[in-house]
Amino acid sequence: MAAEPQPAPLELDPKYDDYDFPTTAPVAQNGHPGFLTPIQQAQVYQLRQLLESEGFTKRLDTLTLVRATLCKTRG
């Protein structure tokens, strides 16, 4: 049986992230905010960099990118 994922601080970007609500999922599940692996956090960062380089300026907050990154990798 796999070990339950442990919460890890979500790496927020002060330029885009100004949340007034919790940023850790209430249920421990891999790939949810607060339960990202270092590789998943790197993917979020890379996606933001790619979108910024293409000229995008909206919807680059971390929680939106977590969802976009995981949808891309899950098919």
PyMOL commands that set and color helices and strands:
alter all, ss='L'
color gray80, all
select helices_A, chain A and resi 38-53+62-74
alter helices_A, ss='H'
color red, helices_A
deselect
rebuild
show_as cartoon
